[in-house]
Structure formats: C-alpha cells, structure tokens
Amino acid sequence: MKSIKSAITIIALVATAFSCGVTGAESITVKMESVREDSVEHLFQPPLYIYGGAQLTEGLPELQSVTGLEIHEPLHARLSFRDSPAAPIVIVGLDNDGQDIAFVIADSTVQPQRLQLARGFFKRLRSQDEVLRAELTVPPVGQAPEFKIELYIERIENSRWDCVHHRNLELRLGEAEIGGQRYAIALMRDPSFGTYFLPDDSLSVDSSEFPNHRFLIDRNGNGVFLVLPSGRQTEELEKEMFGVKEPFLINDQLYKLADVSAMGDWLVIERSHQETALAVGFEMPNVTVTRLDGSTIDLTALRGKPVVINWWHTACSPCIAEIPELNKLVEKYEGRDVEFLAIANNEMAELPPFLKRHPFSYDIVLGNSEAMRVLGQAYPRHVIVNSKGKVVLDLGGGSSGIVGQIDAVIGSLLVSEL
C-alpha cells in the first residue's frame, strides 16, 4: 500500500507543486493539487465514495431525437448544483438496435454531447446491480469553475427509482507544516456543488447543511486518512475527517480552515479559539447536572480524575439491559479515583421507582436541555473524560463488547495517570 507521502511525492514530480507558505505566525497557506479520486483510493480508510443523484423521469418529447439519432423509450434526469445555474440534463434510452444510448445537455448554448457508456456493477451503492457508467465535464457557469463527475446510470426493470448517481472524479491533495511538523491533507467537495467553497460565507455557516464538503488531515502520520471513525477510539489523533467549519486538534492546539478557493487549488489554515461540540480529543463541554437531593454540580468540577458518563433514559430498553454489566464496572474500580456518572434525561419523580426495580451503582443525576444539546437524543451513550477534561472515548451502547471497551479505557487511564 502506498503512503500518502509517496502519493504526494509522485504528484509533486509531475506537477512541481505541493508547497506551502506561512503568511503569518498563525496563518498557513497551502497549495493543493488535483488528483483523480480513484487513483488514490488506497489513501482512505475505508474508501471514500460520496454521491449525489437525480431520479430518472419520463422522457421529454422534444428530446426523442438528438443529433439525428432516434432515442427510443427516452428517460431523463436533471442534475442540479446548488452554487451554479448549470443543470445538465442526462438523456438515456435505446438506439435502433436496442442498445443503450445516452446524451447530456450540459449547457443550453452547446449541442448535446453523446456519452461513452461502459457497463459495470455498482459496487458502491448496490453490489448486485449492473449499471451504465460515463464521465462528464460540466462547463464553467457563473462563479462555478469547470468540474468533472462520474455518472452511474441505474435502470431497474419495473422500478420507479431509476437514478443517475454522480460522484466527484477529482479531489485535492497537499501538505501543510503545522507546529513544526508536516501533515498530508486532502480536500473534497459535496457532489451537489461545483465549487470547493460554500456560498454565502461558507466557513461561518452550519456544516451540517453541507455534510460532504470535507477537510482531511493525516494527524497520526500513518499514511492513511481515517474517513469514518468508529467512535471507539482512545487516541486523540484518530479523527482525521472534518467539516469545513469544524476545528481540528494538532498538539493540543485548535486550528480551522479560514479560507478555501473556489477551485480548491489553495486553502488557508489558522489557529482557532472556537468551542467544540463533544468529540474525542477535545475538551468536554461543561454540563450542569442535578443530583437526586436537588443539588447541582458542573462536570468541570470533576476535573482531576477520569469521569465515566452514561447518558440514558428509564424508557430505553438497551439502557436497562446494560445496567448489570455497568454495575460490575463500578464494583471492579471501587476505591479507585474514578467517577461513574449516569445522566438521566428524565423527570426527578421518574427515577426513585425505577431505581427500586433496577438498582444502578453509578452516581445518578438528572440532565436538562443543556445536557441534551451536548449529548444528543440517542441512548445509551458512553463518554469517558480523562483527568484533564478531554474526551477519550465516545460510543453508543446497546451492543456486545461495549462494557469491555469501557473497562479497557478506564484501566489504561488509571495506569497512565499513576
């Protein structure tokens, strides 16, 4: 398997690029090179495939004949891009010999373009479906530059859900020197956009509206970008894919993307003072909880020792099923300097009768709207915070092996903090 650095070296020899310069003490400008995504699939774990799509609809009568060729049983799909008035129309049908034929009208000012179709299995969406594949270059329109996409035309017999899926053919790779070390980085765009930056001051909007604009950095230097963290990590450096708004951590210092060019050929990294949501490697956001006697406590008051948090609800069956095993954890670490805290998203009156039926050895406290904002609406959720207040584990409950993972992390923290 090639490493990220070797891939960058090869590209640099061809393109004489991947340099980075510092424009200020806390501002880093990075040049990015375009590469075909399928040429660097080995750099992503698991492989990185992000799709957009449009449903095929009934054919338009005026498009039954294109450049002198008759298209039988024509269907079409309109591909729209949120930052560009470009809306290519893909036309799919049969020629006189019953063979698949496809055209695209990418721009109203030019003639329809015939697509070169290839057959293959759509392994990335439905492993058993045979589909047609083609590549398309979308011309520049307005502020959106020219960009390339790969089409997967899926026609299922007697189905209303025939689709034209598309994904990016290109992403951007580069290197940045941050805190005296060099890191390989990557930049990808959402397939529903033609540009790498988002409209309307994208770096200050909610990234959840644009989930597939992504910035990646090989923080642990292992030569692979971790695309989908499992939630079971215990190392701060394991998360390597971020939204364009989301800050990232390097050697205990927060950084952010300050700017990205439309073509993605350069970006700017700066230090960040932004508060982060609950995430491994970052400081645990403070939450005020209420004890059963009515007193309150801030989570920050528990600094100095590991804190094991269970976010739960009395009506959550997986939460109830876990309680006996969680009680064994408390028993195992009795007398050790570790806090077990069960934050219930309940009303006070609901807890005493429940705890009579299901004794729970964690310290039981009540959450509030602030706790829900930080911990979410899914139960159970297990979070471990180290003695310095940083999140070292965050995972959902309800499956086998979870208590063992919690146990392992607690043990490693107590050993490291002796």
SEROTI-135536 format. One record per residue (C-alpha): residue number from 1; x, y, z. Coordinates in Angstrom, 3 decimals. Layout:
BEGIN
<lomi NUM <X Y Z>>
...
END
This chain:
BEGIN
<lomi 1 <0.000 0.000 0.000>>
<lomi 2 <1.371 3.391 -0.950>>
<lomi 3 <1.559 6.011 1.757>>
<lomi 4 <0.089 9.476 1.484>>
<lomi 5 <3.556 10.982 1.403>>
<lomi 6 <4.648 8.758 -1.505>>
<lomi 7 <1.500 9.691 -3.432>>
<lomi 8 <2.228 13.369 -2.836>>
<lomi 9 <5.828 12.890 -3.945>>
<lomi 10 <4.715 11.337 -7.222>>
<lomi 11 <2.257 14.147 -7.872>>
<lomi 12 <4.864 16.742 -6.961>>
<lomi 13 <7.296 15.337 -9.504>>
<lomi 14 <4.649 15.582 -12.201>>
<lomi 15 <3.121 18.896 -11.203>>
<lomi 16 <6.047 20.523 -9.378>>
<lomi 17 <3.725 21.536 -6.585>>
<lomi 18 <2.553 20.829 -3.049>>
<lomi 19 <4.415 23.720 -1.496>>
<lomi 20 <3.087 25.597 1.470>>
<lomi 21 <3.962 29.023 2.780>>
<lomi 22 <3.289 30.822 6.016>>
<lomi 23 <1.634 34.213 5.549>>
<lomi 24 <1.700 34.996 9.258>>
<lomi 25 <2.571 33.465 12.603>>
<lomi 26 <-0.821 31.747 12.801>>
<lomi 27 <-1.853 31.635 9.125>>
<lomi 28 <-0.740 28.888 6.734>>
<lomi 29 <-1.488 28.996 3.013>>
<lomi 30 <-1.391 25.580 1.346>>
<lomi 31 <-1.269 24.813 -2.371>>
<lomi 32 <-3.452 21.867 -3.357>>
<lomi 33 <-3.141 19.629 -6.418>>
<lomi 34 <-5.967 17.958 -8.308>>
<lomi 35 <-5.916 14.144 -8.420>>
<lomi 36 <-8.413 11.573 -9.599>>
<lomi 37 <-10.138 10.085 -6.613>>
<lomi 38 <-9.863 6.537 -7.958>>
<lomi 39 <-6.083 6.917 -8.318>>
<lomi 40 <-5.630 7.470 -4.580>>
<lomi 41 <-8.363 5.233 -3.147>>
<lomi 42 <-5.693 3.458 -1.101>>
<lomi 43 <-5.172 6.633 0.944>>
<lomi 44 <-8.634 6.448 2.521>>
<lomi 45 <-9.848 4.006 5.126>>
<lomi 46 <-12.475 2.912 4.335>>
<lomi 47 <-12.596 4.016 0.654>>
<lomi 48 <-14.123 7.440 0.130>>
<lomi 49 <-17.244 7.442 -2.062>>
<lomi 50 <-19.670 10.360 -1.829>>
<lomi 51 <-22.625 10.555 -4.224>>
<lomi 52 <-25.303 12.915 -5.394>>
<lomi 53 <-28.088 11.894 -7.704>>
<lomi 54 <-31.305 12.525 -9.558>>
<lomi 55 <-34.242 10.255 -10.305>>
<lomi 56 <-34.872 9.384 -13.943>>
<lomi 57 <-38.253 10.654 -15.134>>
<lomi 58 <-40.366 10.264 -18.259>>
<lomi 59 <-38.731 11.432 -21.449>>
<lomi 60 <-39.343 14.861 -22.899>>
<lomi 61 <-40.916 14.653 -26.398>>
<lomi 62 <-38.529 17.205 -27.910>>
<lomi 63 <-35.556 15.101 -26.853>>
<lomi 64 <-36.574 11.885 -28.620>>
<lomi 65 <-34.241 12.758 -31.461>>
<lomi 66 <-30.724 14.046 -30.757>>
<lomi 67 <-28.144 14.891 -33.443>>
<lomi 68 <-30.115 12.885 -35.983>>
<lomi 69 <-30.366 9.719 -33.884>>
<lomi 70 <-33.672 8.403 -32.625>>
<lomi 71 <-33.815 7.634 -28.896>>
<lomi 72 <-36.417 5.045 -28.048>>
<lomi 73 <-38.102 4.975 -24.629>>
<lomi 74 <-36.207 8.102 -23.557>>
<lomi 75 <-35.817 8.949 -19.900>>
<lomi 76 <-34.058 11.959 -18.483>>
<lomi 77 <-32.643 13.269 -15.233>>
<lomi 78 <-31.752 16.856 -14.407>>
<lomi 79 <-28.594 17.273 -12.340>>
<lomi 80 <-28.669 20.453 -10.278>>
<lomi 81 <-25.804 22.111 -8.411>>
<lomi 82 <-26.623 24.421 -5.542>>
<lomi 83 <-23.964 27.025 -6.278>>
<lomi 84 <-24.406 27.174 -10.052>>
<lomi 85 <-27.239 27.752 -12.541>>
<lomi 86 <-25.829 24.805 -14.525>>
<lomi 87 <-28.389 21.972 -14.627>>
<lomi 88 <-27.233 19.338 -17.120>>
<lomi 89 <-29.908 17.006 -18.487>>
<lomi 90 <-28.904 13.375 -18.928>>
<lomi 91 <-30.971 11.528 -21.554>>
<lomi 92 <-30.981 7.726 -21.520>>
<lomi 93 <-32.696 5.403 -23.962>>
<lomi 94 <-32.225 2.827 -26.708>>
<lomi 95 <-30.971 3.169 -30.277>>
<lomi 96 <-32.486 1.407 -33.325>>
<lomi 97 <-30.613 -1.785 -32.445>>
<lomi 98 <-31.865 -1.821 -28.868>>
<lomi 99 <-28.517 -0.787 -27.429>>
<lomi 100 <-28.190 1.694 -24.578>>
<lomi 101 <-27.559 5.246 -25.682>>
<lomi 102 <-27.101 8.388 -23.595>>
<lomi 103 <-26.602 12.077 -24.215>>
<lomi 104 <-26.112 15.040 -21.952>>
<lomi 105 <-27.136 18.643 -22.492>>
<lomi 106 <-24.602 20.308 -20.218>>
<lomi 107 <-25.167 23.871 -21.392>>
<lomi 108 <-28.106 25.366 -23.290>>
<lomi 109 <-25.664 27.158 -25.592>>
<lomi 110 <-23.979 23.995 -26.921>>
<lomi 111 <-25.094 20.889 -28.775>>
<lomi 112 <-25.966 17.724 -26.851>>
<lomi 113 <-22.925 15.590 -26.110>>
<lomi 114 <-23.037 11.825 -26.559>>
<lomi 115 <-21.735 9.915 -23.551>>
<lomi 116 <-19.359 6.992 -23.844>>
<lomi 117 <-21.076 4.293 -21.831>>
<lomi 118 <-19.400 1.388 -20.070>>
<lomi 119 <-21.021 -1.458 -18.172>>
<lomi 120 <-20.153 -2.497 -14.676>>
<lomi 121 <-21.516 -3.417 -11.287>>
<lomi 122 <-22.499 -0.597 -8.998>>
<lomi 123 <-20.415 -1.935 -6.124>>
<lomi 124 <-20.577 1.246 -4.073>>
<lomi 125 <-24.341 1.548 -3.759>>
<lomi 126 <-25.975 -1.785 -4.614>>
<lomi 127 <-23.490 -4.580 -5.035>>
<lomi 128 <-25.684 -6.699 -7.306>>
<lomi 129 <-26.946 -4.109 -9.779>>
<lomi 130 <-25.405 -3.761 -13.221>>
<lomi 131 <-25.267 -0.145 -14.294>>
<lomi 132 <-24.018 2.112 -17.067>>
<lomi 133 <-21.031 4.338 -16.336>>
<lomi 134 <-19.845 7.525 -18.004>>
<lomi 135 <-17.773 10.613 -17.297>>
<lomi 136 <-18.939 14.174 -17.726>>
<lomi 137 <-17.189 17.538 -17.672>>
<lomi 138 <-19.562 20.272 -16.505>>
<lomi 139 <-18.613 23.579 -18.152>>
<lomi 140 <-17.983 26.706 -16.051>>
<lomi 141 <-21.105 28.737 -15.272>>
<lomi 142 <-21.111 31.935 -13.243>>
<lomi 143 <-18.757 31.573 -10.263>>
<lomi 144 <-18.567 27.784 -10.572>>
<lomi 145 <-15.430 26.535 -12.385>>
<lomi 146 <-15.337 23.581 -14.738>>
<lomi 147 <-15.516 20.300 -12.854>>
<lomi 148 <-15.621 16.599 -13.657>>
<lomi 149 <-18.027 13.975 -12.391>>
<lomi 150 <-18.555 10.265 -12.912>>
<lomi 151 <-22.099 9.111 -13.708>>
<lomi 152 <-23.695 5.821 -12.677>>
<lomi 153 <-26.913 5.315 -14.635>>
<lomi 154 <-29.068 2.759 -12.882>>
<lomi 155 <-32.097 1.318 -14.683>>
<lomi 156 <-34.037 -1.318 -12.774>>
<lomi 157 <-36.814 -3.112 -14.619>>
<lomi 158 <-40.293 -2.180 -13.385>>
<lomi 159 <-38.852 0.276 -10.894>>
<lomi 160 <-39.876 3.868 -10.211>>
<lomi 161 <-36.464 4.551 -8.706>>
<lomi 162 <-34.187 4.513 -11.721>>
<lomi 163 <-31.442 7.015 -10.976>>
<lomi 164 <-28.431 8.849 -12.301>>
<lomi 165 <-25.928 8.904 -9.439>>
<lomi 166 <-22.816 11.010 -9.708>>
<lomi 167 <-19.634 11.422 -7.718>>
<lomi 168 <-16.557 13.597 -7.933>>
<lomi 169 <-13.764 12.466 -10.192>>
<lomi 170 <-11.276 14.786 -8.555>>
<lomi 171 <-10.216 15.774 -5.085>>
<lomi 172 <-7.307 17.865 -3.817>>
<lomi 173 <-4.142 16.752 -2.021>>
<lomi 174 <-1.446 18.818 -0.351>>
<lomi 175 <0.923 19.127 2.593>>
<lomi 176 <0.986 21.678 5.408>>
<lomi 177 <3.587 22.415 8.052>>
<lomi 178 <1.791 22.920 11.353>>
<lomi 179 <3.575 23.321 14.661>>
<lomi 180 <6.888 22.310 13.145>>
<lomi 181 <5.583 19.066 11.603>>
<lomi 182 <4.364 18.265 8.096>>
<lomi 183 <0.923 16.775 7.593>>
<lomi 184 <-0.675 15.383 4.461>>
<lomi 185 <-4.086 16.949 3.851>>
<lomi 186 <-6.979 16.398 1.449>>
<lomi 187 <-9.992 18.443 0.393>>
<lomi 188 <-13.211 17.145 -1.123>>
<lomi 189 <-16.393 18.841 -2.240>>
<lomi 190 <-20.015 17.853 -1.916>>
<lomi 191 <-21.217 16.426 -5.264>>
<lomi 192 <-24.163 18.837 -5.230>>
<lomi 193 <-21.708 21.745 -5.547>>
<lomi 194 <-19.368 22.732 -8.336>>
<lomi 195 <-17.022 24.720 -6.109>>
<lomi 196 <-14.922 23.835 -3.100>>
<lomi 197 <-16.018 26.811 -1.063>>
<lomi 198 <-19.630 27.109 0.026>>
<lomi 199 <-21.750 30.114 -0.930>>
<lomi 200 <-22.649 32.907 1.475>>
<lomi 201 <-19.548 32.881 3.653>>
<lomi 202 <-19.485 29.108 3.902>>
<lomi 203 <-16.947 28.888 6.682>>
<lomi 204 <-19.355 30.546 9.098>>
<lomi 205 <-22.480 28.503 8.315>>
<lomi 206 <-23.648 25.247 9.846>>
<lomi 207 <-21.610 22.474 8.220>>
<lomi 208 <-24.477 20.024 8.734>>
<lomi 209 <-26.223 21.675 5.765>>
<lomi 210 <-23.280 20.672 3.584>>
<lomi 211 <-22.222 17.309 5.051>>
<lomi 212 <-19.903 16.255 2.254>>
<lomi 213 <-17.641 19.296 1.992>>
<lomi 214 <-14.749 17.744 3.861>>
<lomi 215 <-11.242 18.578 5.028>>
<lomi 216 <-8.959 15.655 5.934>>
<lomi 217 <-5.601 15.645 7.686>>
<lomi 218 <-3.368 12.656 8.436>>
<lomi 219 <-2.871 13.676 12.050>>
<lomi 220 <-1.178 10.487 13.235>>
<lomi 221 <1.133 10.251 10.195>>
<lomi 222 <0.292 6.616 9.410>>
<lomi 223 <-0.135 7.275 5.684>>
<lomi 224 <-3.933 6.804 5.618>>
<lomi 225 <-6.824 9.217 6.106>>
<lomi 226 <-9.377 7.794 8.560>>
<lomi 227 <-12.679 8.603 6.846>>
<lomi 228 <-15.241 7.054 9.180>>
<lomi 229 <-14.109 6.991 12.821>>
<lomi 230 <-15.838 4.117 14.604>>
<lomi 231 <-16.414 6.063 17.816>>
<lomi 232 <-14.284 3.557 19.713>>
<lomi 233 <-11.029 5.431 19.504>>
<lomi 234 <-8.996 6.206 22.609>>
<lomi 235 <-6.285 8.270 20.925>>
<lomi 236 <-6.756 11.975 20.328>>
<lomi 237 <-5.217 11.807 16.872>>
<lomi 238 <-7.554 9.253 15.298>>
<lomi 239 <-10.224 11.570 13.931>>
<lomi 240 <-8.980 12.769 10.541>>
<lomi 241 <-12.029 13.963 8.572>>
<lomi 242 <-13.722 17.261 9.419>>
<lomi 243 <-16.452 19.529 8.122>>
<lomi 244 <-15.251 22.787 6.599>>
<lomi 245 <-16.399 24.661 9.696>>
<lomi 246 <-15.169 22.130 12.226>>
<lomi 247 <-11.917 22.865 14.097>>
<lomi 248 <-9.253 20.182 14.411>>
<lomi 249 <-6.630 19.494 17.023>>
<lomi 250 <-2.831 19.389 16.489>>
<lomi 251 <-0.598 19.028 19.560>>
<lomi 252 <-3.256 20.468 21.892>>
<lomi 253 <-3.804 23.497 19.642>>
<lomi 254 <-7.060 24.073 17.749>>
<lomi 255 <-6.908 25.020 14.065>>
<lomi 256 <-9.550 25.724 11.433>>
<lomi 257 <-9.950 26.308 7.711>>
<lomi 258 <-10.036 30.070 7.327>>
<lomi 259 <-10.473 30.156 3.532>>
<lomi 260 <-10.768 27.821 0.539>>
<lomi 261 <-10.576 28.812 -3.129>>
<lomi 262 <-13.437 28.010 -5.499>>
<lomi 263 <-11.282 25.542 -7.444>>
<lomi 264 <-9.785 24.062 -4.297>>
<lomi 265 <-6.253 24.828 -5.508>>
<lomi 266 <-5.364 26.588 -2.256>>
<lomi 267 <-6.631 26.888 1.278>>
<lomi 268 <-5.692 28.788 4.425>>
<lomi 269 <-5.333 27.247 7.893>>
<lomi 270 <-5.384 29.415 11.006>>
<lomi 271 <-5.493 28.907 14.750>>
<lomi 272 <-8.965 28.664 16.230>>
<lomi 273 <-10.433 29.651 19.569>>
<lomi 274 <-13.801 28.119 18.740>>
<lomi 275 <-15.570 25.969 21.301>>
<lomi 276 <-16.210 22.460 20.009>>
<lomi 277 <-19.057 20.044 20.469>>
<lomi 278 <-18.460 16.750 22.248>>
<lomi 279 <-15.739 14.943 20.290>>
<lomi 280 <-12.825 12.639 21.041>>
<lomi 281 <-9.618 14.596 21.563>>
<lomi 282 <-11.369 17.795 22.567>>
<lomi 283 <-12.266 19.239 25.935>>
<lomi 284 <-15.576 18.004 27.301>>
<lomi 285 <-18.167 20.796 27.093>>
<lomi 286 <-19.406 21.740 30.537>>
<lomi 287 <-22.815 20.442 31.592>>
<lomi 288 <-24.612 21.241 34.831>>
<lomi 289 <-26.466 18.243 36.288>>
<lomi 290 <-28.796 17.824 39.267>>
<lomi 291 <-28.360 15.203 41.986>>
<lomi 292 <-31.346 13.372 43.447>>
<lomi 293 <-31.135 15.577 46.543>>
<lomi 294 <-31.667 18.660 44.377>>
<lomi 295 <-28.088 19.998 44.487>>
<lomi 296 <-26.265 20.751 41.247>>
<lomi 297 <-22.748 20.132 40.008>>
<lomi 298 <-20.781 21.162 36.931>>
<lomi 299 <-18.837 18.465 35.093>>
<lomi 300 <-15.801 20.740 35.187>>
<lomi 301 <-15.803 20.331 38.986>>
<lomi 302 <-14.828 16.678 38.469>>
<lomi 303 <-11.503 17.521 36.814>>
<lomi 304 <-8.513 15.701 38.233>>
<lomi 305 <-9.825 12.165 37.786>>
<lomi 306 <-11.343 10.108 34.965>>
<lomi 307 <-15.108 10.502 34.590>>
<lomi 308 <-17.182 7.714 33.031>>
<lomi 309 <-20.513 9.092 31.761>>
<lomi 310 <-23.626 7.111 30.830>>
<lomi 311 <-26.346 9.125 29.046>>
<lomi 312 <-29.584 7.185 29.433>>
<lomi 313 <-33.362 7.165 29.917>>
<lomi 314 <-35.614 4.975 32.046>>
<lomi 315 <-37.711 4.014 28.987>>
<lomi 316 <-34.653 2.920 26.964>>
<lomi 317 <-34.516 -0.903 26.883>>
<lomi 318 <-30.827 -1.101 25.783>>
<lomi 319 <-30.004 1.238 28.684>>
<lomi 320 <-31.740 -1.074 31.136>>
<lomi 321 <-30.077 -4.157 29.668>>
<lomi 322 <-26.621 -2.637 30.236>>
<lomi 323 <-27.101 -1.745 33.899>>
<lomi 324 <-25.980 -5.078 35.449>>
<lomi 325 <-22.704 -5.044 33.478>>
<lomi 326 <-22.122 -1.366 34.259>>
<lomi 327 <-22.634 -2.130 37.940>>
<lomi 328 <-19.833 -4.687 37.715>>
<lomi 329 <-17.527 -1.950 36.395>>
<lomi 330 <-18.272 0.203 39.432>>
<lomi 331 <-17.562 -2.759 41.696>>
<lomi 332 <-14.278 -3.514 39.904>>
<lomi 333 <-12.944 0.020 40.365>>
<lomi 334 <-14.268 0.607 43.872>>
<lomi 335 <-11.773 2.615 45.866>>
<lomi 336 <-10.019 3.898 42.733>>
<lomi 337 <-10.099 7.590 41.841>>
<lomi 338 <-12.642 7.379 39.029>>
<lomi 339 <-16.139 8.887 38.844>>
<lomi 340 <-19.089 6.967 37.362>>
<lomi 341 <-21.898 9.330 36.413>>
<lomi 342 <-25.253 8.291 34.927>>
<lomi 343 <-27.018 11.332 33.469>>
<lomi 344 <-30.710 10.552 33.037>>
<lomi 345 <-32.857 12.513 30.631>>
<lomi 346 <-35.886 12.118 32.897>>
<lomi 347 <-38.057 13.964 35.354>>
<lomi 348 <-36.998 13.679 39.002>>
<lomi 349 <-40.169 11.780 40.012>>
<lomi 350 <-39.475 9.021 37.475>>
<lomi 351 <-36.173 7.907 38.969>>
<lomi 352 <-36.861 6.582 42.533>>
<lomi 353 <-39.428 3.924 41.471>>
<lomi 354 <-37.234 2.891 38.533>>
<lomi 355 <-34.112 2.532 40.698>>
<lomi 356 <-36.010 0.295 43.142>>
<lomi 357 <-36.652 -2.156 40.306>>
<lomi 358 <-33.269 -1.672 38.638>>
<lomi 359 <-30.503 -0.749 41.118>>
<lomi 360 <-27.841 1.310 39.369>>
<lomi 361 <-24.433 1.757 41.036>>
<lomi 362 <-23.403 4.824 39.032>>
<lomi 363 <-23.948 8.226 40.663>>
<lomi 364 <-27.399 9.103 39.333>>
<lomi 365 <-28.011 12.680 38.203>>
<lomi 366 <-30.563 14.456 36.044>>
<lomi 367 <-29.754 16.158 32.784>>
<lomi 368 <-31.505 19.126 31.188>>
<lomi 369 <-31.779 20.834 27.805>>
<lomi 370 <-28.083 21.741 28.053>>
<lomi 371 <-27.168 18.077 28.537>>
<lomi 372 <-29.316 17.073 25.571>>
<lomi 373 <-27.636 19.696 23.403>>
<lomi 374 <-24.221 18.245 24.239>>
<lomi 375 <-25.059 14.533 24.478>>
<lomi 376 <-27.772 14.286 21.833>>
<lomi 377 <-31.047 12.379 21.729>>
<lomi 378 <-29.746 8.820 21.293>>
<lomi 379 <-29.472 6.446 24.248>>
<lomi 380 <-27.419 4.914 25.658>>
<lomi 381 <-24.239 6.876 25.042>>
<lomi 382 <-20.967 6.279 26.849>>
<lomi 383 <-18.353 9.002 27.205>>
<lomi 384 <-15.070 8.852 29.104>>
<lomi 385 <-13.262 12.049 30.068>>
<lomi 386 <-9.671 11.940 31.302>>
<lomi 387 <-8.337 13.799 34.326>>
<lomi 388 <-7.512 16.835 32.169>>
<lomi 389 <-11.087 17.125 30.946>>
<lomi 390 <-10.551 15.723 27.435>>
<lomi 391 <-12.861 13.188 25.822>>
<lomi 392 <-11.012 9.915 25.177>>
<lomi 393 <-13.952 7.674 24.270>>
<lomi 394 <-17.408 8.282 22.835>>
<lomi 395 <-19.629 5.469 21.621>>
<lomi 396 <-23.224 4.318 21.550>>
<lomi 397 <-24.375 1.444 23.726>>
<lomi 398 <-26.662 -1.453 23.121>>
<lomi 399 <-24.225 -3.908 21.550>>
<lomi 400 <-21.865 -6.606 22.791>>
<lomi 401 <-18.356 -5.709 23.810>>
<lomi 402 <-19.083 -2.143 24.866>>
<lomi 403 <-18.507 -2.681 28.587>>
<lomi 404 <-15.207 -4.369 27.759>>
<lomi 405 <-14.131 -1.315 25.755>>
<lomi 406 <-15.095 1.000 28.596>>
<lomi 407 <-13.172 -1.201 31.032>>
<lomi 408 <-10.059 -1.165 28.838>>
<lomi 409 <-10.050 2.629 28.566>>
<lomi 410 <-10.571 3.119 32.293>>
<lomi 411 <-7.693 0.744 33.003>>
<lomi 412 <-5.360 2.493 30.575>>
<lomi 413 <-6.190 5.900 32.063>>
<lomi 414 <-5.566 4.781 35.626>>
<lomi 415 <-2.215 3.252 34.650>>
<lomi 416 <-1.088 6.303 32.662>>
<lomi 417 <-2.090 8.690 35.413>>
<lomi 418 <-0.247 6.882 38.246>>
END
